């Protein structure tokens, strides 16, 4: 990927999401004991970054099936809110893409 301004090569900086220990790291900073639904959301967003993760994909990442439990959209919004707090500590953000899903945006670094 190249910088649109100067053409220099840049690579996206990604989170390190560990589903086994429920930790998220970025550079030298680490967040420990992230609750399972939020870690699943972060994992799904990080895997697809910077592409949009659709609502159905988040549903599957959290509940492991395509069934939609009662109130699932409200639950996803709550989990996204928790994920946003974590991502913002690292200088990133989670954008809502209307009627499609969410996208993780992390700072870029020069390669």
N, C-alpha and C positions, 0 to 999 in steps of 0.2 A: 504494500500500500504506500502511496506517495502523498506527501503534503500538498494540498491544493495551492498553497501560497508560493513555496520555494521549490517544490519538486523533490525535496529530500525524502529518503526512505524512512518510513515510520512503521512501527509495529504496535498493535493494541496491547495494552497491559491488562492481564487477566487476573482475576481472583484465584486463589488456591482454595477450593472448597473440598473439605474432607468429610465425606458422609459417615465414615466410621467413628471419628472422634467428635463430630459435630462442631468443627472449627472452620473459620474462614480467615485466611491470611492474605495480606497485600503488602508487599515489600517486607519491612521489618515488623510490622504491626500484625497482631493476631487477635481475633475475637474467639473466645472459647465458650462452649456450652450453648450454642445456638439451638433453639428448640427445633425438633424434627420438621414440622411443616415449613418453617422459615428456611431451614437449610436446604430442603428439597426445592423450594422456589428459587433460592440463590443458585443452586446447582443447575436447574433448568435454564435460568437466564444466562448464566455464565457460559454454559455449553453452546448456546445459540448466539451469543453476543457477536456483533452488534445487531443481529437480526431480531425480528419480533417473535416473541413466544406467544402463541395463540392461547386463548382461554382454555380450550380443550386440552392442550398440552400441559398447562399448569394443573388442571384438574387431574390428569393422569399422573403427573409427577407427585402430587400430594396424596391422592387416594389409591393410586395403583390400578384404576379401572376407568372405563369410559362412562360409568354410571355417574349421574349428577346428584349427589345427596342434597337434601333440602337445605336451602340457604348457602349453596356452594359459592355463589358469586360474592356474597358478603364475607364469607370466610377467606376467599382469595384476596379481597381488598384488605382485610386485617393482616394477612400474612405478607402482602406486598408492603404494607406500612412498616411492619417490623423489618423487612428486608431493606427497605429504604434507609432506615436509621443506621443499619450496619454499613451499607454502601456509602452513605454520606460521610461516615468517619474516614473513609479512604479517598474522598474527593470525587466520588462517582455519583451517578443518579440513575433512577429507574423512571423511564418515561412511559406514560399511558399513550397507547396508540388507539384512538377511538375505534370501537367496534371490532378490533382485531386482537389486542392483547397488550403486552408490556415489552419494553426493550431496556436492557442494561447498557449504560454508557459509562465507560471508565476513561480516565485521562489517557492521553497518548504519550508515548515516549519516543525519542529519536533512536533509531537503530544504529 
